[in-house]
Amino acid sequence: MFVASSRAAIEGLEPQLLWQYFYEISQIPRCSKKEERVTAYLEEQFKRLSLRYFRDKHGNIVARVPATRGRKGAPLVALQAHSDMVCEKNRGTQHDFDSDPIRLLRVGEWIGAEGTTLGADNGIGMAAALAVAADPEACHGPLEILITVDEETGLNGAQKLSAKILKSRYLLNLDTEEDGVFCIGCAGGIDTKGTFAVPTEPADAHGKVAVAVRIGGLKGGHSGMDIHIGRANAIKLLARTLHELSGLKPRIASLQGGSKRNAIAREAEAILVVGSHQVGHVQSHLARCQRMFLSEFGATDPELHLSSEVVSVPEHVYSKRFANRLLQLLLTLPHGVIRMSADIPGLVETSTNLATIAQENGRLTIGTSQRSSVEPAKQHLAASIAAGMKLAGAKVSHSDGYPGWQPNVNARLLTIGCSAAQRVLGHPPRIEAIHAGLECGLIGAKYPDMEMLSFGPTITGAHSPDERVHIPAVERFYTLLKSILDDLSRPK
């Protein structure tokens, strides 16, 4: 096994031009929202290649690449990638993401980094776009290179992109992470929050104890990519547990659960006030609930467990009426897959995630997120969630959201891409859509007549220090990219 670090890691790799650009990009700090230096690098490269370019006030940059000889009449094609990277490092790794370059590490057929994220997501995409512009052997029509900023924290660069900056008929997004896969659709998303002013009354501590009821051990996961697996949601299980305990007439003092809007809730907790003689009954109910939940979710969440702990009696508890309304709402709110795609087997079309419940300063907020590759379905689902919250007395708010990218299996760009893939890869590509956000959704909403296709080389462990990119897949990816551009620009 050959191991090399830093500059030596890319020596002898093909395509040489792409790997050289990737190495140079990796030496530039470029965490999300801190892309100024890599944008300056891009401007420098565009000037060196004598390309006209435009940088908008948000940091997105577009360069115009002339057609190669004999291809001037071809339709415009945009090559799109994002310039930021997720900056994570292992505990104990000495690395300052604001100043230090990424230390590349080559192990066998893989390029990784020494204790940090690699930034192949989406440094490989940027490098490929630059390589095409500089490659004397590439044949293509007129191109636009679009490099967006701040993708990793919410697709913000694409969100703010002008609807007038691009002229292309086709767009190739270079941000997919599996060799031989064409992505032709993604989900749009919107967050729906319900906030309550919590009516309380003094807790009667006489003859009472407080019990913290906790649910944990769940696997959770990404609320889009993992929603179809059917893993348990800790907030839903907590609501069911409270319903099972209702015969003991506990008073609720607080509820909390989940951590992020785009994650399936892994943990949840309730503080309950019960009679001191009821502690044993609470524990018995929890043991029964755990058996019941494991009978449903043992395959997906085998470490699921319920526990209880006697804690200090709080000063206040929820009013009985509010606690009942809140529990009914949590039992009612849906979580999981709402509809599967009728066009692409196995694709989740629409889903919702009961993400968080948090209490602070006398207010309780329930956070949910809805996803769909069909915009009306997304909006309808968000409105349905909001209606339930309003009936329970919540003040409801929605995020701005972002649109999905509805698959078009009959697109000309897809047909041409499949033909090129058959030649380059020796087999047809796998065609899929993802139940998560891509910049294509936002760009497509601004340019509804533009056909789009997303592909890239195999990258594993993205967003973690385990991130690595497969060397042979990079060469296949670049060859495929050039082949598609060649086919798109051939005179009819």
N, C-alpha and C positions, 0 to 999 in steps of 0.2 A: 504494500500500500504506500503510495507516494503522498507525502505531506509537505506542503510548502505554505509559507505565510506571506501576507502583504503582496508586493508587486510580483514576486516570484510565483504566486499562486496562479496567475493567468498566462504565464509564459508557455508558448506553444499551442495555446487554445485557438480553435477556430469557431466562428469567424473572428479573425484577429482584430478587425476594426471595431466590432461591437464590444469585445472584451476590453479593448483599450479605453473606449469611452466609459464602460462600466467601472473600470478601475479609477479613472479620474473622478467620476461622480461619487464613488465611495469615499474619496478623500475629502469631500466637502460636507461639513455638518449641515443637516437639512431636516431637522425634526419639524413636525407639523407646526405651522404658524411662524416658522423661522427659516423660510426658504430663500431669503434674500441672496445669500452667497451662491446657491446653486442656480438661481435665476440669472445672476451676473455671469456665471460660467456659460449658461446657455446663450446669452447675448454675445459673449465672446466667440463662441463656436459659430454662431450664425454670421457674425461679421467675417470670420476667417473664411467661411464658405461663400461669402458675397451674397448672402440671402437677405431679402427685405423681411423685417419683422416688426411686430407691434406688441407692446406690453400694456395691458390695461391697468387701471388704478388698484385692482385687487391682487395683481401679481401674475395673473394668467398671461401666457405669452404665445403668440402665433407667428410662425415663420412661413414664408412662401418659397417653395422649391420649384424651379422651372422644370418643365418636362425634358426628358432625355430626347436625343435625336430621333425624329420621326414619330414622336408621341404627343405633339403639341395639341392635337385636336381631341385628345382623350378627356373624359370627364374628370373633374377635380376630386381628389381623394384626400381625406384628412387622416393623419396618423396621430393618435391621442394617447397620452400617458399622464401621470401625475408626478410632481417633483418631490413631494414630502415623503417621509418614512416614519414608521412607528419606532420610537426610541426606547428599547428595553434592554436591560443587562442582567446578568446573573449576579446574585449576591456575592460580594467579594471581588468582583471584576472592577478594576480601576479604569474608568473611562468617563470622560466629560463630553457629553454629546454636543455641547456648545462650541467645543474647540478641537476635539480629537478626531482624526480620521478613523474610519472603520478598518480594522485589521483583517484582511481577507485570509481565509484558511482553505487550502485545497486538500481534500481527503478522498482518494480514489476518484470516482466520477462526480464528485460534488464540490461546490464552492460554498463555504459557510463563513462565519466570522468568529473571532476569538472572544467568546463570552458576551456578545451583543447581538442584537438584530443585524441582519445583513443589509437590508434595504434593496434586495432584488425586487421586492414589491415597493415601488414600481421602477427601480433604477434600471432594470433590464429593458423595460419598455422605452424609457428615455433613450438609452444607449442604442436600441434598435432603430429608433426614428432618426437619430443623428447619423448612424451608420448608413442608412439608406440614402440620406442626403449627400453623404461624402463618397459613397461607393461608386467607382467608375464602371463597374460591371452591372449595376442595377439598371433595369429598364422600367420606366414608369412615365405616366402622364404628369401633369402639374399636380403638386402636392401642397397641402397645408400641414404643418406640424403644430399641434395644439398641446401645450404642456400646462396643466392646471395645478393650482396650489391647494393645500389644506384638504386633501381628499379624505385622509384617515380619521379626521375628527368630525365628519359630517358632510362630506361631498361639497364643502363650502365654495371652493373655487368654481366648480361647475355650476353650482347654484347661482352664482353672481355673474356668470358669463353672459355677455351681450348676445342678443338674438340676431345681431347684424354682423358679427365679426367673421363668421365662416361663410364660405361660398361653395363648399364641397357638396357633391351629390352622395358620396359614400364616406363612411367613417370606419376606420379599423381601430378599435380600442385594444391596446396591448397590455391588458391588465388581468388576464385570466391565468390560472396557476396550475393547469394540468395539460400536459403534452397530448396532442391529438384530439382536443375537445374544442368545439365551437360553442360559445355562449350566444344565444340569440334573444334573450329576454331576462328581465330582472323584476323584482318587486319594488313598488313604491311604498312609502311608509308615512305614518302620521302618529303622533302621540296624543292621547286623550287623558286629561287629568280631572279628577273630581276632588274638590277641597271642601271640607266641612268645618264649621265652627263647632267645637265639641262641647255640648252642654254636660256639665258635671254636677255632682252633689257630694257632700262629705261622706267619706267611707265610715261605716260603723265598725270600729275595731273590736268592740266587745264580743268576745267569743269567736272571733274570726281570725283567719290567717290569709296571707297572700301566697299564691303559688305561681311561679313562672313556668308556663307550659311551652316547651320548645320542640320544634320539628327540624331535623337536620339530616345530614348524610346523603342528601340528594345530589345527583350529578349536575343538574342544571343544564347549561349550554347556551349557545347562541339562539336568540329568539326567532331567527329566520332559518338558518342553516340546519338547526337541530329540532325544529318544532314538530316535524313529521315523525320523529322517533317515538313520541308519546311519553316522554319522561314526566314524572310527577312535578307539580308546582306546589311549593311549600305553602304559599298563601291560600290556595284552594284547599289543601289538606288541613290547614289550621282552621279555616271556616267550617269544614266538615267536622273537625274535632270539637269545636265549640258547640256545634249543633248536637253532637252526641252527648255533650255534657249538660245540655240545657235542662235536663230533669233535675239536676242539682241546684239549679237557679244561681249560678255564679254571677258575680258582678264584674264587669270588665273594667280594668283600670288603664290598660294601654295595649296597643297592637303595633307590631312592626314586622316587616318582612321584605325580602328581596334587596337588591343593591343597585342594579343598573337597568335602564330602560330597555336595553337590547339583550338582556339576559333572562333566562328562565329562573325564577326564584328558587334558590337552594335552601334557604333557611327562613324560619318565621317564628315569632314568639308572641305570646299573650300573657299579661299579668292579670290574674283572676283573684278575686276575694271570695272565699268560701268559708263555711263554718269549720271550726277547728276539728270537728268530728268527721268531716267529709274528705280529709286528705287521702285516706285510704281508698275511698270511692273514686276520687279523681285518678289515682294511680291505676286502679283496676280498669277504668274506662280507657285510659291511655294505652294500656297493654292490649286491650281489645281492639282499639283503633289501629294500633301498629300492626297487629295480625291482619286486620281487614285491608289496610293499605298495601301491605306486602303481598297479599293475595292478588292485588291488582297490578302493582308496580314492581314486584320482586325481580322481574326479568330486566327492567330498565334501571331500577334504583335499589339494588340489593342491600345497600348500607343504610337505607331509610330507617330512622329511629325517632321515637318520641320520648321525651324525658320531662321530669318535673323537679322543681326545687322550691322549697319554702323561702320566701324573701320577706322583707319588711312590708308591713301594711301601708299602702300609699295613703295620702291625705284625701284624695278624691277618686271617685269612680264615674264611669259614664252614666248618664241618666238611662233608665230602663228603656224608654221609648227610643232614644238614639241608638243604644246598643242593639236593640232588636232590628231597627231599620238597617243598620250597618251590616249586621250578620246576614240579613236577607239579601242585601245587595251583593256581598261577597259570594254567597251561594249561587246567586243568579248570574253574575258576570261570567261570560264564556272565556275559555282559555284553550288555545290549540288550533288545529286545522279546521277551517270553516268550509273550504271547497278545494277540491283537486282540479287541476287543469284537464279540460276535455281534449286539448290539442296535443299535449306533451305528456306521455305516460310517466307517472311517478312525480310530477312537478306539483308542489303546493301552489295553488293560485292565490288563496286568501287565507289569512290567519290572524289571530289576535293573541297578545301576551298580557296576562295579568302580572305586571312586572314588580311593582313596589307598593308598600303601604308604610307610611311614616307619620309620626306625630311630633309636633314641635310648636311651642308657644301657643297652646290652646287650639291648634288646628291639626286636622288629620287629612292627609292627601293620599289618594289612591292613584297610582300611575299605571297606565296601560299603553300598549303600542299596537297599531294595526298595520298589516302589510298586505299588498296585493299587486299583481302584475296588471290588473284591470282597474283603471282609475275609478270608475263609478262604483265598483264593488268595495274599494277601499273607503271611499267617502260614505257610502251607505253603512258600512260596518262601524265606522267611527261615530256616525250619527246615532246608530243603535246603542252603542256603549254609552254615549252621552245621555241619551234618553233615560236609560236605567239609572244613571247617576243622578239626574235631575229629579226623577221620581223619589229618590231617596233623600233629597234635600241638598244635594251638593251644588256648588258653584263650579261649572265646567269650563275648561279651556282646552284649546287644541294648539299643537305646534304648527309651524308653517307647513311642515311635511315636504315630501319630495315625490315626484311622479315615478311610476314604473315604466318599464319598457316591454310592451306587449309583443310576444313572439310573432314573427311572420315567416312561416315555413316556405312561403312561395317567393321570397325576395330574390332578385337577380344576384345580389352580392353573395348570398348564401350558396346559390347554385355554382357560381364561379369559384367560390372558396372550396366547396366540396370537390370540384374537379381538380383543382390544384393540390388539395390534400391527398387525393388518390394517387397522383403522380409522385409527390414528395414522400409521403409516408408509406405508400404501398397498400393503403386500406382507407376506407371512408372515415371521416372524423365522427366522433360521437357528438351528437347535437343535443344541447341541453339549455335550460334556463335555470336561474337560481332564485331562491326565495330570500333574497337580500338585496341591498341597494348597490347599484353601479352608477358611475357617472353617465353611462349611456341613457339612463332614464331621464336625467335632467337635461342632457344635451338634446335628446330626441324630442322632448317637450318644446324646446325652443326652435327646433328645425324638424317639423313633423314630416317633411318629404324626404328626409335623409335616411338612406338604408345604412344599418350598422351591423358590425360583427365584432365579437371580442374573442381573442385567443392569446396564448402565450406558452412559455415553457413550463415544465414541472417545477414548482416551488413548494417545499414542505415547511411546516413550522412557522409560517408567516406570523408576524406580530410577536414573536418570541425569540429568545437567544438561540433557539434550535433551528432558526430559519436557514435554509440552504437551497441552492438551485442546482438542477441536474445538468451537467455540462453537455452531454450529447443532445439533450432536449433543446438546449439553446441554439445549437447549430441547426437542428431541424426547424425550429421556430423561425429563424432568420431566413432560411431557404424558402420556407412556406410563405413568409411575408413577401419576399421578392417575387415569388411565383404568382401570387395573387395580384400584385401590382402590375406585373408584366401582362397577365391575362386581361386585366381591366383596361389596359391602355392599348391593346392591340387594335389596329385599324380593322373595322368591320368589313 
